[in-house]
Amino acid sequence: MRDFGYLAGLEEELMPRFIPGLKLSSLFYSEAVKPILDNNFPQSRYSAALIGWGSEVLGFDTSLSSDHHWGPRVLLFLREDDYPELSNKISAKLTEKLPYKFKGYSTNFSEPEPNGVRHPVTITSGPVNHMVNIYTVRGFVSARLGVDIEHDISIKSWLTFPQQRLLELTAGQVFHDGLGELNKLRRKLSYYPKDIWLYMLAAQWTRISQEEAFVGRTGELGDELGSRIVAARTGLQLRPDSGALSWRRAGLDRCCGAAPRARQLD
């Protein structure tokens, strides 16, 4: 009888075992990125994390996520004074020293498409076009929220922040906070100030009050589908992780049922 055991190894090489992106990036930082930084930039202070965009940041990624903007990646944050001198040097050294694959996944990616999305591209020689993005904390927050974290956040800003962006900055994981800035920032953005929260809560209940009657009204008119849609929409607003109660639900409409799993990542 023929032994086809070798096919398992071939399958693993062609389609590596799925590792949740947050765990993959944590391992990528500790086993691949950190040693390069320690050996080549031993005096540099930095923070490393996986926050911002990406379903893996929220714990909702699957093997289907791996075809675009997913894989071994890390966000590095430098001090404001160090960024102009070190950002390009660090990126170039990672390009030179990173392995071509990590845990079976390519560390090399395509150039960004017009929408910024990059795709994994397997190579066996030459420089690695990696996805270790380098920022300052101040610049990153400015790009994501449009505010300068060196100043107090205004009431207007709190009321106009997209909840998805707040979620991006407070989800994910900080692998190393040598700057002492990232964890402090995440605590600051973890919840609304009390007066803002009370206003948001009142606004949400006002919105519900304007629509709740239409569950019965649409039913009276024989529109059972419309009645169910309104009831479902109202029910979403009443969830303990919705709207003003928490921005943990922001942007998660495609995977509402998985929200409890996301909360376990906190």
N, C-alpha and C positions, 0 to 999 in steps of 0.2 A: 504494500500500500504506500503510495507516495506521501511524502511529508511536505505539506504546504505551509509549514511554520514560518518560512522566510517571508511569506506574503504579509504577515503581521508587521514585520519590521519595515517592509516597503510601504505599507499603508501609513504607518506612523511617520515615516519620512515625508510622504506626500501630503498627509493631512495630520499634523501633530495633535496629540491629545489636548482637548480644550482646557485651558487654565483661565479662570476669571481674570479679566484684564487688570483689575486692581492688584490682585496677588501677583500676576505676571510682572507688572511694573515695579512692585515692591522688591521682588527678587532681582529684576533687571538692575535696579538702582544698587542694591547691596552687593551683588555678585559681579556686575560689569562696570557700572558707571563710577561707583564710589572708589574702587581700587585705582582707576585711572586718575581720578581727582587727587587721591591721597598721594600717589607717586609723582604726579607732575605739578600739582598746585597745593603743596602741603600746608602752606600758610594762609590759604584763602578761606574766608568764612562764607558760608552759603546755606541756603535751605533747599530741600528737595521734597517734591510732593507730586501727587496726581490729583489735581482739582480742575475745575472749569468744565469744558465741554466733554461729551462722550458718555454713552450709556454705561460704560464700565465704571465711571465715577460714581454712578448711582447704584451699581450692582445689578443692572438689568441686561447686561450683555450676554450673548450666547455665541455659539460657533458661527452663526450667520453674521455677527458683527465684524468678523475678522477680515472681511473683504475690503474695508475702507476705514481709514483713519483709526485703526486699532492695531495694537501690537505692543512690543516692548518700547515704552516711551516714558519720559519723565519730564517734569518741569523743574528747572533750576532757577533759583533766585539769588542774585548777588546784591551787595551793598551798592548804593547809589554811586559812591566814589570809585568803586572797583569795576562797575559795569563797562564804562567806555574802554578800559584797557584789557579786561579779561574775557569779556563775552566771546569775542571772535577767536581768541587763543584757545579757550576751553572747547568751543565748538570744533575747531580744527583738530585739536588733539583727540577728541572723541571720534571724529571722522577717520582718523588714522588708526586708532587703537581698538575700537569696538569690534567684537566678533561679527561675522556676517549673519549668524543666526544665534538666537538665544531660546533655549527650551523648544527648539524646532521651528520657531517663528523668525522671519526675516527682520533684521534690524535696519534694513535699507528700504527707503520709501521713494516714491515718485516725487517729482516736483508738484507743488500745489496746483490744483485745478482753479478756475476762476472763483469758485466758492470756497477755496481754501482746503478742500478735501485732498488727502494724499492716500496712495495705495501702496501696499507692500510689494516690493520688487526684489526677487531673489537674485543675488549676485554671488560670485565666487572669487572675485578679485577686484582690486581698485578701492577707492575711498568709499566709505559708508555714508550715504545721505540719510542721516539719522533723524529721529524725532525726539531729541533732547532739546527742548526749547528753553531759551535762557531769557530771563526778565529781571526787572527789579519789582519788588512787591508794590511799590507806589505806582509804577507804570502799568503793571498788570491790572490793578484795581481800577485805575483811571480808564483803561481800555474796556473793562467789563461793566463798570458802573457809572463812569463819567464823573467821578468825584476825586478830590485830592485827599487821601487819608491823613495827610499832615494837619488837616483842619477838621473841626467838628462837622458831623453830618447834619445838614439842615432838615427841618420838617418837610420841606418841599421835596428834597431828595428821597427821604424815606418813603414818601407817598407815591413817588414815581419810579422807584426801583422796580424793574421786572422781577417778579418772584423767582422766575427760572434762573436769573443771574445770581440772586442771593443763595439759591439752592446749590448752584455750581460752586460757589466759593466756600460753602460750609459742609458740603459732602466730600466724598473722596477720602484721601488719607495724606497726612504729612509724614514723610519717611525720616526727615531730619530737619530740625529747625535751628541751625547754627546761628541764624540772624536774630532769633528770638522775636520775629515779627509775624510769622504766619499764624501760629496758634493764637496769638493775641488778637490778630485781625479776625479770625474765625469766631472767637468768643464774642467779639464786638458785633459781628453780623449775625449771630446765632438766633437773635429774636428781636422783634420790634421794641423800642422804648415803650414804657407802659401807656403813656398818653396816646401814642400812635396806634398801639394795639387796640386800645379801647375804641378809638375812632374807626379803625378798620372793622372791628367786630360789630359796631353799631351799623356801619354801612352795609355789611353783609346781611345782617338780620333785616334791614330795610329792603334790600333786594329780594330776599326770600318772601317777605310779606307782600310784595307786589305781585308775586307769581303763584303763591301757594293755592290761591282760590281757583286757578285755571286747571288744576288737576280734575276737580269735579265739574267745572264748566264745560271743558272739552268732552268729558264723559257724557254729560247731559245731551250734548249735540250728536252723540253717536260716534265721536272721534276717539275710539279706544287707543289707536296708535299714538295720537297726539297727547292723550292723557298720560300714557305710559312714558312718553318722552319728557313731558314736563315733570312728572313724578321722579324720574331718574335724575334729571338735572337738579331738582331741588334736593334730592337725596345726596348728591355729590357735595352740595354746599353745606350739608349738615354733618358730613364726615368729620371725625375729630382731627384728621390731618389735613383739612382743607382750608383754603383761603386765609382768613385772618387768624385762624387758630394755629396754622403752621404752613410754611411754604414747602414742606416735604412733599406735597402733592403737586406742586407747580411743574408743569411740563410733562406730567406722567400719565396723561389721559390714555396713552396707548397701552399702558400696563398697570392700570389701577389696582388690579387684584394682587399684584406683586409688591405693592407698597409696604406691607409689613416686613417683607424680606429686606427692603431698603433700610428700614428703620433699625434692623439688627446690625447694620454696618456702623452705626454711630458709636 
